Amino acid sequence: MSQVEGTGSDESDDAVFKALANLTRRRILDLLRTQPRTTGEVCEAFSDLDRTTVLQHIRVLEGAELVTGRKEGRTRLLALAPLPIKRIHDRWIGEYTRAAVGLLAQLDEDSP
């Protein structure tokens, strides 16, 4: 069965797309891109949201495997996990880029 027909990878991709569809979650990923942060630091960066809401967003990101968390004493350190984004890039963006370049090359060849 191919990925197009539906596999575990498709389910993983769906979770990544769902996670990336929300502005707050993308902002959390942007924050973690620079360096790992504690859960408290992430919550403080979103002072317009209550802690419970931020934690729900973090759980969605962890479910999509975009964020990893580990305990350090009494705190929890969150870090960006870039592999799911790379997988999306390789499967979707990279393939479409190659196809677009191929079409442009064909147009160039067909031009008088």
Disulfide bonds with the S-S distance in Angstrom:
none
